[in-house]
Amino acid sequence: MDLEAIRACCLRLPHVTESVQWGDNLVFKVGGKMFLLANLEPAEFAMSLKVGREAFYTLQETEGIEPAPYLARAQWLALREFHLLRDAEMKELIAEAHRIVWESLSAKRREEIEKGSAPARSVAIKPEKKAAKPAAAKSAKKPARKFPAKKSVAKPVSKSPKKPAKK
């Protein structure tokens, strides 16, 4: 399976959005949560996707499939090449990744998406870098305090007389 076939497979799934993030990653989301990343440019890994617990361990036995950097704790695997698995296996993994992420959404969020009343929460294709703000605009805003200032509490003074030191 190549990138175009993976893209077509992802876009056939319900409520899927795609965007380009982090420069050259094609990101597929459902309900605003990622389920598959594919590199558009040559990189160490061709793609990464969310998998179930059992698949996370069994697929690592395949050469070229490893825990995804930064995402392994959430049970994501990274594939060094697109064609490491048969097309049917790849389609099954993509559908499973979609299902896992879809089911992780709250019932309310799923209902909103199905009714079409919720925005897809897809990130549009972003430009590489934003222009810097003028220095005057930066200094005009003060950061909001996250926590209220601590109040000092005076300790009560004991009125009992001090005992004389023993000699």
C-alpha positions in Angstrom: 0.0 0.0 0.0 1.3 3.4 -0.8 0.5 6.9 0.6 -2.3 7.6 -1.8 -4.0 4.2 -1.0 -3.6 4.9 2.7 -5.1 8.3 2.3 -8.0 7.0 0.3 -8.6 4.3 2.9 -8.7 6.8 5.7 -11.0 9.2 3.9 -13.5 6.4 3.3 -14.0 6.1 7.1 -16.8 8.1 8.7 -16.2 11.6 10.1 -12.5 11.6 9.2 -10.6 14.9 8.6 -7.2 15.4 7.3 -4.6 18.1 7.7 -0.9 18.8 7.3 0.8 19.5 10.6 4.3 19.8 11.9 5.7 20.7 8.4 5.3 17.5 6.5 3.0 15.2 8.3 -0.4 14.2 6.8 -2.6 13.8 9.9 -5.9 11.9 9.9 -8.3 12.6 12.8 -11.8 11.7 14.0 -13.5 14.1 16.3 -10.3 16.2 16.5 -8.2 13.3 17.7 -5.4 11.7 15.6 -5.5 8.1 14.6 -2.9 8.1 11.8 0.1 10.1 10.8 1.9 9.8 7.4 5.1 11.5 6.4 4.9 13.3 3.1 8.7 13.6 2.8 11.3 10.8 3.3 11.8 10.3 7.1 12.9 7.5 9.5 9.3 6.3 9.7 6.8 6.4 6.8 3.7 6.4 9.1 2.4 5.9 12.6 -1.0 4.8 13.8 -2.9 4.0 16.9 -3.3 0.2 17.6 -4.9 -2.0 20.3 -2.9 -3.4 23.2 -2.4 -6.9 21.7 -1.5 -5.6 18.2 1.0 -3.2 19.9 3.1 -6.1 21.1 2.5 -8.6 18.3 3.2 -6.3 15.4 6.6 -5.2 17.0 7.8 -8.7 16.1 7.6 -7.6 12.4 10.9 -6.1 11.1 10.5 -2.4 10.4 7.6 -1.9 12.9 8.5 -0.2 16.2 6.9 1.7 19.0 6.3 5.3 17.7 8.5 7.9 19.1 6.7 10.2 21.6 3.4 8.2 21.1 4.4 4.7 22.2 2.9 5.2 25.7 -0.5 5.7 24.0 0.1 2.4 22.0 1.1 3.9 18.7 3.3 2.0 16.3 5.6 3.4 13.6 6.2 1.7 10.3 9.5 2.3 8.5 7.9 1.7 5.1 4.3 1.7 3.8 4.5 -1.8 2.3 5.5 -3.8 5.4 2.1 -5.3 5.7 -0.3 -6.8 3.1 -3.0 -4.4 1.9 -5.8 -6.2 3.7 -3.8 -6.1 7.0 -3.1 -2.4 6.5 -6.8 -1.6 5.8 -7.8 -3.6 8.9 -5.2 -1.7 11.1 -6.4 1.6 9.8 -10.1 0.8 10.5 -9.1 -0.5 14.0 -7.1 2.8 14.7 -10.2 4.8 13.6 -12.5 2.7 15.8 -10.3 2.9 18.9 -10.1 6.7 18.7 -13.8 7.0 17.8 -14.7 5.0 20.9 -12.4 7.1 23.1 -14.6 10.2 22.3 -17.3 11.0 24.8 -20.8 9.8 23.9 -21.9 13.5 23.7 -19.1 14.3 21.3 -19.9 11.3 19.1 -23.6 12.2 19.0 -22.7 15.8 18.0 -20.5 14.6 15.2 -23.0 12.2 13.9 -25.8 14.8 13.9 -23.4 17.2 12.1 -23.8 19.9 14.7 -20.2 19.7 15.9 -17.3 21.1 13.9 -14.9 18.6 12.7 -12.1 20.3 14.7 -9.8 19.8 11.8 -6.7 21.9 11.6 -6.4 23.6 8.2 -3.1 23.4 6.4 -0.9 25.8 8.2 1.8 28.1 6.8 5.3 27.2 7.9 5.9 30.1 10.3 3.9 33.1 11.4 5.3 36.5 11.2 6.6 37.9 14.5 4.5 40.4 16.4 5.9 43.9 16.9 7.7 44.4 20.2 5.1 47.0 21.4 2.3 44.5 21.0 4.2 41.8 22.9 4.9 44.1 25.9 1.4 45.6 26.1 -0.1 42.3 27.3 0.7 41.0 30.7 0.4 37.2 31.2 -2.7 36.2 33.2 -2.1 34.8 36.7 -2.9 31.2 36.9 -3.2 31.1 40.7 -4.3 33.7 43.2 -1.6 35.3 45.3 -0.8 33.5 48.5 -2.2 35.1 51.6 0.1 35.3 54.6 -1.4 33.9 57.7 -0.1 35.2 61.1 0.5 32.5 63.6 -1.3 33.1 66.9 1.0 34.3 69.7 1.0 32.2 72.8 0.3 34.3 76.0 1.8 31.7 78.3 4.9 32.9 80.2 8.2 31.5 79.1 9.7 29.0 81.5 13.0 30.0 83.0 16.0 28.1 81.8 17.2 25.4 84.2 20.8 25.6 85.4 
